[in-house]
Amino acid sequence: MIINGVTIDDTFAEAFGMKATRVLITAINHRWARYAAEAMTGFATSIIGCGVEAGIEAELPAEETPDGRDGISVLLFGMSSKVLGKQLANRVGQCLLTAPTTAVFAGMGGDKTLDLGRNIRFFGDGFQTSKLIGERRYWRVPVMDGEFLCEESTGYTSAVGGGNFQVLATSEAQALNACEAAIDAMRKVPNVIMPFPGGVVRSGSKIGSKYSELPASTHQVYCPTLKGITDTQLTPEIESVLEIVVNGVNDSDVRIAMRAGIEAACAVGAQQGVKRISACNYGGKLGQFHFHLREILA
């Protein structure tokens, strides 16, 4: 399969089952909602070292938020509800409670819930109050700029993490240009995040290492500087490989986002240095979700 001169490898991305939750952050204006969301999603690129993968899903106009203020929706992904819940509580307390003018609301419903404001309320030192609206409880915690409003809990769901594709190009600048186009397209897809910086990762990894204490290490077959000294998946003209990882609320969301991103990267085209699109997998032995590139694009 060739699109605009770009070869689509006959391979697949291998992804894993995860747990995901969504929270809605509002503030006095978009600037402060964004500050809070960026703080909450910091150090959240990979569960290998961060415990959780998180990112900004969408910017919300005032008419789409519970309190009629500018907002941001954030998605967080963890390998278990226990880990996800711990990370959520820490990030609400350290990043949202502390941010001026913010309020936090559940972004998911359902019977399976995680604590959002249930424990944060104790920061109020006995001065906190609660309000029950329908079946939803909110906590009002006094702080120095007024009060921090936080819904008591939010739902979570089974989700998919680790969908991916790789852009192989003749230079770093050309690979990055194609990835920027891909990310712009993928950010229009709801229910997904690309958790790495700017949505792009250069340090693609394999499982294991020659150093026993490391769970993952550099994927040498995709490293251009190692083409002459190790087995390689790169042809001579490839001098840069960048990867986009996508997590979604379900597998169809991941598939839609991958298609949008790959099509955008291919639109940049072979004349601009984009030569191949590939993907990372583990032979189908570890992840239960397999995203075959050519099927996605068919």
Secondary structure in CASP SS format (residue, H / E / C, confidence):
PFRMAT SS
TARGET T0000
AUTHOR 0000-0000-0000
METHOD secondary structure of the structure
MODEL  1
M C 1.00
I E 1.00
I E 1.00
N C 1.00
G C 1.00
V E 1.00
T E 1.00
I E 1.00
D C 1.00
D C 1.00
T C 1.00
F E 1.00
A E 1.00
E E 1.00
A E 1.00
F E 1.00
G E 1.00
M E 1.00
K E 1.00
A E 1.00
T E 1.00
R E 1.00
V E 1.00
L E 1.00
I E 1.00
T E 1.00
A C 1.00
I C 1.00
N C 1.00
H H 1.00
R H 1.00
W H 1.00
A H 1.00
R H 1.00
Y H 1.00
A H 1.00
A H 1.00
E H 1.00
A H 1.00
M H 1.00
T C 1.00
G C 1.00
F C 1.00
A C 1.00
T C 1.00
S C 1.00
I C 1.00
I C 1.00
G C 1.00
C C 1.00
G C 1.00
V C 1.00
E E 1.00
A E 1.00
G E 1.00
I E 1.00
E E 1.00
A E 1.00
E E 1.00
L E 1.00
P C 1.00
A H 1.00
E H 1.00
E H 1.00
T C 1.00
P C 1.00
D C 1.00
G C 1.00
R C 1.00
D C 1.00
G E 1.00
I E 1.00
S E 1.00
V E 1.00
L E 1.00
L E 1.00
F E 1.00
G E 1.00
M C 1.00
S C 1.00
S H 1.00
K H 1.00
V H 1.00
L H 1.00
G H 1.00
K H 1.00
Q H 1.00
L H 1.00
A H 1.00
N H 1.00
R H 1.00
V H 1.00
G H 1.00
Q H 1.00
C H 1.00
L H 1.00
L C 1.00
T C 1.00
A C 1.00
P C 1.00
T C 1.00
T C 1.00
A E 1.00
V E 1.00
F E 1.00
A E 1.00
G C 1.00
M C 1.00
G C 1.00
G C 1.00
D C 1.00
K C 1.00
T E 1.00
L E 1.00
D E 1.00
L C 1.00
G C 1.00
R C 1.00
N C 1.00
I H 1.00
R H 1.00
F H 1.00
F H 1.00
G H 1.00
D C 1.00
G C 1.00
F C 1.00
Q C 1.00
T E 1.00
S E 1.00
K E 1.00
L E 1.00
I E 1.00
G C 1.00
E C 1.00
R E 1.00
R E 1.00
Y E 1.00
W E 1.00
R E 1.00
V E 1.00
P E 1.00
V E 1.00
M C 1.00
D C 1.00
G E 1.00
E E 1.00
F E 1.00
L E 1.00
C E 1.00
E E 1.00
E C 1.00
S E 1.00
T E 1.00
G E 1.00
Y E 1.00
T E 1.00
S E 1.00
A E 1.00
V E 1.00
G E 1.00
G E 1.00
G E 1.00
N E 1.00
F E 1.00
Q E 1.00
V E 1.00
L E 1.00
A E 1.00
T C 1.00
S C 1.00
E H 1.00
A H 1.00
Q H 1.00
A H 1.00
L H 1.00
N H 1.00
A H 1.00
C H 1.00
E H 1.00
A H 1.00
A H 1.00
I H 1.00
D H 1.00
A H 1.00
M H 1.00
R C 1.00
K C 1.00
V C 1.00
P C 1.00
N C 1.00
V E 1.00
I E 1.00
M C 1.00
P C 1.00
F C 1.00
P H 1.00
G H 1.00
G H 1.00
V C 1.00
V E 1.00
R C 1.00
S C 1.00
G C 1.00
S E 1.00
K E 1.00
I E 1.00
G C 1.00
S C 1.00
K C 1.00
Y C 1.00
S C 1.00
E C 1.00
L C 1.00
P C 1.00
A E 1.00
S E 1.00
T E 1.00
H C 1.00
Q H 1.00
V H 1.00
Y H 1.00
C C 1.00
P H 1.00
T H 1.00
L H 1.00
K C 1.00
G C 1.00
I C 1.00
T C 1.00
D C 1.00
T C 1.00
Q C 1.00
L C 1.00
T C 1.00
P C 1.00
E C 1.00
I C 1.00
E C 1.00
S E 1.00
V E 1.00
L E 1.00
E E 1.00
I E 1.00
V E 1.00
V E 1.00
N E 1.00
G E 1.00
V C 1.00
N C 1.00
D H 1.00
S H 1.00
D H 1.00
V H 1.00
R H 1.00
I H 1.00
A H 1.00
M H 1.00
R H 1.00
A H 1.00
G H 1.00
I H 1.00
E H 1.00
A H 1.00
A H 1.00
C H 1.00
A H 1.00
V H 1.00
G C 1.00
A H 1.00
Q H 1.00
Q H 1.00
G C 1.00
V E 1.00
K E 1.00
R E 1.00
I E 1.00
S E 1.00
A C 1.00
C C 1.00
N C 1.00
Y C 1.00
G C 1.00
G C 1.00
K C 1.00
L C 1.00
G C 1.00
Q C 1.00
F E 1.00
H E 1.00
F E 1.00
H E 1.00
L H 1.00
R H 1.00
E H 1.00
I H 1.00
L H 1.00
A C 1.00
END
